[in-house]
Amino acid sequence: MRVIIGLLVFFLSTTSGDDTNKGNPNDLNWDVPARKLMVSTQIESRDISDSLLLEVMRRVPRHLFVPKGHQTLAYNDHPLPIGDGQTISQPYIVALMTNLLELDSLDRVLEIGTGSGYQAAILAELVDTVYTIEIVEPLATRAAKLLDSLGYTNIVVRCGDGYRGWPEKEPFDAIIVTCAPPEIPSPLVEQLAEGGRMILPVGVNWQELVLLEKENGQLKKTKITPVRFVPMTGKGVNEDRK
């Protein structure tokens, strides 16, 4: 089994394989109407109404985060392969997880699982700084290069084991995890600021998307929806399970 930290692999009942937003990348600005349609049919229709988030998802060129052979499908309602046997998640889940963090423009956010870099780009449009960790070196390298070419100066990419977080940069106002640990990683809880929010899938055979809110040093836990993610890997996970 390929077990790669940070890349979202899930299937929801709302996922479909149609080509509703298929376009021709040889046509100038073909992606602009595709992004608008993606937001209206996949995100707004599922009760995500934050105007700033919706505008960001209309603006960020999602097709640049997938291989050229799949760019015409980039705005469809399903995951797509991005190389190294991994995928970019469907737009709705990116929007849902981002929305649940209730981000502020001054926030510092930790992302575990850079993947293609698309989620980091969405976050970077909304907050002050994004620190993102990817365990697969080719993915980390490609994402860093792409994000830099797109002019994102507030994203810091690190290749490494995300289970332990990024302690030298803590505390974080928000943490987003795009892979499933068997239990909530205690290092990430420690690095979450007071009043901060963390969104992550948790579980092995049965996984749920969970929202954590730190209040007076305690965690308030809210279960959001069943999901299917790749498992979190790395030394931290293995050591804690011994």
N, C-alpha and C positions, 0 to 999 in steps of 0.2 A: 504494500500500500504506500502511495506517496503521501507523506505527511509534511506539509509545508506550513510554517507559521504565517499567519497574516493574510492569506488569500481567502476570500469569501467564496465558499461553494455551498449553495443551499438551493432548495426547491420549495417554493410556496405554492399554494393552490392557485394564486393569482398569476403565476408565471405562465407565459405562453410562448409559442415558437413562431408566431406570425411575422411577416415582414412589413408591418403597417408603416414604419418610418423609413423604409428603404429609399435611398436616394442615389444620385450619381455624383461621386466626388470629383469628377472631371468638370462638373458645372460649378461656376463661381457661386460661392455662398450657399451651396445646396444644403449644408448642415444647419443653417439658421432656422428655416421652417421646420426641419426635423426635430430640432431641440424644443421649439415652441410646442409642437405636437406631443412630444414626449412628456413635457411638463403638464400639459392640459389633460391628456388622456390617462397617464400613468400615475401622476403624483397629486395634482389637485383633485382628481376624481376620487382619490382615496383619502380625502379629508386632511391633507397637509396644506395649510393655508398661509404659512409665514411668507410674507411678500418678499423679503430680502433673500431668503433661501431659494424661493422659486425663481427669482431673477438671476441668482448665481447659477442655478442649474440650466437656465436658458442660455447663459453666457459661456460657460466653460466648454471647450470643444472636446467632448467625450471621445469622438472618433480618433483623435490623435493618440489616445491611450490604448488603442488596440492595434493589432497588425493590419497592414494595408489590405490584406485579403478579406478582412472582416469589417472594414470601416463603413460599408453601406448598411450594416446591421447594428451599428453602434448605438442607435437610439431606440432600439426595439426593447420589448419588455421581458428580457431574459439575459442570463449571463453569457459571456463570450470568452473564448480562449485568448490568453495574452502571451503564450509561450511558456516554456519550462513546465508544461503540463498543468498550468494554472489558469484561473479565470478572473475576469472583472465581473463584479456582481451587477445584478439588475439595478437600474436607476432608482426604483422605488425604495429598495432597502438602504441605499446610500442616503436618500432623502429622509427616510424614517429615522435612522440612527442619528443623523446630524440634527434633525429637528428635536429629538428627545434630549439632546444635550443643552438646549436653551442657551446658546452661545452669546457672548458679548464681544464687542470689538476689541476690548483690552485683554481678552483671555489668552492664556498660554495652554496649548493642547498637546497631549501625548497620544500618538497613534501607534498601536501595535499591529504591524502588518502593512507595509507600504504598498506592496503589490505593484500595480501599474502606475500608481501615483495619483489616480483620479480622485480618490477620497481626500487625499492630502490637499489637492488643488481646491476642492470644494471648501474645505475647512479654512484654507489660507485666505479665501475671499471674504471670510466672515470674522476672523480673529487676528490677534496681533502676531502670534508665532505658533508654528506647528513643528513639533519634534516627532519624527516618524522613524520606526525601526523595522527593518526587514531582514529575515534570517537567510534568505536566498540571495547570494551575492550578485548573480546576473540581473535579477529583478531590481535590487537596490541600485545598482549601477545605472541601468536603463532609466529607472524612474528619476533618479537625481539629475541625469543629463537632460531628460525631457522637461522636467520642472524648471530647470535653469534656463533652458532655451525659450520657455514661455514667459520668462521674466519674474518668476516667483522668488523673491529675495527673503521671504519670511518663512521658508521651509528648510529645516535641517534634517538631512537623511543620514541614518546610520545603519550599517550592516551589522547585525548581531542578534543575540537571543533576547527577545522582547519580554520574556516572562519576568525578568528582574527589573524591567522598566529602565528609567534613565535617572538614577538617583542624584547625579550631580546637577540636574536641571530642575529638580522638584522645588516647590510643590506645583502641581498642575491644576488649573481650574476645571479642566475636563479631560477625560481619558476615553478613547474609543478603541475597542479590540475587535479585530475582524477574523478571529479564529476562536475555536472553542476549547478552553481549558476544562479539565474535569471538575475543578472547583475554582472559586474566585481567588486569583493570585494575591496573597497577602502583601507582596512588595508594591503592587499597584495601588492597593488600598492605602498603604502608608504614604504613597506619593501624591495622593489626591488631596487637594486643598480643602480646608473647612468650607462647607457650603458648595463644594464641587460635585460634579456628576460624572458617573462612569456608565457606559453602555457596552455590553458584551454578551456573547452567547456562552452558556454554561452547560456542561453535561457531556456524556460519552455516547451512549446509545440513544438517549432522549435529551434533546437540547432545547433550551428556552432562551430567548433574548431577554436580558435582565437589565433594568435600570437601577443603579445605585446612587443614593444621595447621602453625602456625609453631613450629618447634623450633630453638633456638640460631641464630635469624636465617634459617633455611632453611625451605623449604616442603615438607611431605610431602603428596603429592597422591594421593587415592583416588577412582577413578571409581565412581559409585554405580549409575546407570541411564540409558538413553537417555530423552530428554524432548523436548518441543516447546514452546518459549517464544517470545514476541514478542522481536524484537531490541532490544538496548539502543541508545538514540539519544542525541544530545547532541553538543555541540562536542568534548568530550573524545574520544569514539569516532572522530569524523571526523578530528580532528587526528592522532591516533595511527595512523590507517590511511593517511595521506598518505605 
